[in-house]
Amino acid sequence: MRNQLLILSLLLLTKVVYAQVDIAYIRKVYNQTKENLINAEEVTKVSYERTIPALGPTHTTLNFFGHEVLNEDESSHPWSNDGIKKLRFVTVKYNVAESLVESEYLYDPQTQRLLFYYKMDSYSYKEYRYYFNGDTLLKLIISTLSDDPAAETNTEITSNFHQEALDQAQQIIKKADTYQQQFVDLHQLEKIEKR
């Protein structure tokens, strides 16, 4: 019985240490990406407006930050735009009337998988931070915002996620995959005019 408890404790400790390594990597990639975005020249912007009955005008802006990996062909030049586009980061701003929702999607530069998702909702006064390793949710931070900093709260969850959080995480991954495909499709449209 003691051996089983010891093994179980070691497994749990290993999982926590493993998750912390992934969280540290995600934070490093996030900080490097944000730093690089300050002078980013390769930004694909999509913006649209519409009016929703009973709610009024809405405005959505998507910013796709990517980089180009050139083809191996020596005739491919940096200005030729023939390379493969790799998505690094997406920002989404959406508003209805006075309510604003901002989201960020961070992609792993190696695997192109979602690493991190951030959402700030001014209507509910909440912030959400999801940390991912592939399709696995590693950590969720929910912050309640307030005009009074003393009233703000942070809840960090690293295990035993509620089913609702796991379902939401899968929806976020699907959205991230959709943005990944939209980014590729937008750059395919660009090539049509060059033919």
N, C-alpha and C positions, 0 to 999 in steps of 0.2 A: 504494500500500500504506500509506504514511504517512497519507494522507487518510482511508483506511478505519479505521485505528487511532484517529485523532483523533475521527472521528465516533462510533465505538463507545465511546470513553472519555467523550465528552460525553453520549451516551445513558445510559450507566450512572450518571454523576454526576447527571443530571437525575432519574433514577429514585430515587436515594438522597435527593436534596433533596426531591423530591415526597413520598416516604414520611415524611421527617422532619416536613414541614409537617403531614401527616395525623396523625402520632403526637402532635405538639404539640397539635393540635386535640382529639384524643381525650383526652389527659391533662387539658386544660382543662375539657372537658365532664364528665369523670369527677370532678374535684375540685369543680366547681360542684354537680354532682348530689349527691355525698356530703355536701357542706355543707348543701344544701337538705333532705336526708333527716333531718338531726338533729331538725328540728321538723316533719317531715312528718305531716300529718293524714290524708292520703288514702293509706292502706295497705290493700291487700286481702290477707288472710292465709288460707292454706289449710294445714291440718295433718292428717296422718293417720298411723296406726300399724298395723302388722300383724306377725305372727309368721311367720318363715320357718323351716321345718323344718331342723334341724342348725345354723342360724345364730342363731336366737333372735329377740327383738323388734327391729323396725326402726322408726325414726321419721323422717318427712320433713316439713319445714316450708318452704313457699314464701311469700315476701313479694313482692307486686306493688306497685311504687310508680309512680303515674301522676298525671296531672292532667287536668282536664276543660277542653275547649275548647267554650265555649258556642255554641249555635246562633245564627245571625244574627237570628232572630226576637226582637223586643223583649220578647215575653212570657216569654222564657226567663230565669229568675232563677238566681243562683248556687246556691240551695238546692233548685232543682227537679230537678237531676240529669238534665236532658234533653240535655245536651251530648254531644260525642264524647269518649270516653275515649282518652287517649294514654299508652302505656306508656313509662316512662323507664328503669326499673331493676328487675331481678328478683334476689332472693337465694334460694338453695336450700341447705338444710342437710339432710343425709341421714346417718344412722348405722346401722350394723349392729354390734351388740355394742359393742366399744370403738373401732371404726374410725369416723372422721368425715370426710365429704367436704363441703366448702363451695364453692359456685359463685356467681358474679355475672355478670349480663348487663347491659350498658349499651347503650341504644338512642339513636340520634341524635335530638335533639329536632325536627329539621326533617324528616328523611326516614323516621323510625321504623325504620330499618335497624340491625342490630347493628353496634356500633362496637368493643366490647371484651368479652372473656370472661376470667374469672379462675377458676381451680380450685385448691383446696388439698386434698390427699389425705393424711390422717394415717397411713394404712396404708403408703403407698409413700414417705412423707416428701418429697413433691414438690409444687411449685407450678407452675402453667402460666398464662401470660398471652398471649392472642391478640389482636392488633390487626387490625381489618378496615376496608376501604374497599369498601362494597357486598359483593359476594361474593368479593373479593380479599383474601387474607391478606397483610398488610403486614409483620408482625413477630411472632415467637414467642420468648418467653423461658421457659426451663425452669430452675427452681431446685431444687436438692437441699438439703433442710433437715437440720439436725443440732443436737444439743444443744450441740455445740462450734461457735461461729460461724466459726472458722478452717477448719472442714471443709466449710462450705457452698459450693456452686458455683452459678454462673449461666452459662447458655448463651444467647446472643442470636443469632437467625437472622433475616436480612432479605431473603435471596434464596436461590435454589437449594434450596427446601424439599424434603425427602424426600416421596415420595408418601404415606407414612403420615401425615405432618403435614397435608398438603393434604386427605386423606380425613377426618381428624379435624376439620379446620376446617369442611368441608362438613356434617358431622354436627352440629357446634355451631350452625351457621347454621340447620339444620333444627329443632333444639331451640328456638332463640330464636324462630323463626317459630311454633312450636307454643305457646310461652308467650304470645306476642303474641295468638294466637287464643283461648287459654284466658282471658286477661285480658278480651277483648271478650265472650266467652261468659258469664263470671261477671257482668259488668255488665248483660248482657241478662237474666239470671235475676233480677237486682234489679228490673228494670222490670216483670216479670210481676206482682209483688205490688202495684204502683202502678196497675195497670189496673183 
